[in-house]
C-alpha cells in the first residue's frame, strides 16, 4: 500500500464537526502541506495558519465555510462547521474527506 495516493481518513460526524482519524501516522511537516490535499476535490482550500503545535486551514465546500484543524501534541484532526448551514452539510463533507488522496 502506497502512502502517496490513497484514501486517508476515517470520518466520524459529531455536533457541528467532523472527527478525523488518519489511516496511517502523519507528522506535523506533512500536515503543514495540507493545502495540496484538496487540489483535486470539491473542497477549496483557503488561508493556512500554523504555529508551533497547530495547523488551521480555512475551507469552502458548497458555499459554506469550515475550518480544518490539526494539533500535533494530541495528534488530533477535526473540521468544524462555521455556520448552521455548514453543519447541515457535514455528511457530504465527510464523504469528500474519506476520498482525499494524501501525498
Protein Blocks (a to p, Z undefined) as FASTA:
>chain_A
ZZkbccfbdcdddehiacdddfbdcdfklmmmmmmmmmmccbdcddddddfkbccdddde
ehiacdddddfklopacdddfbfklmmmmmmmmmmmmmpccZZ
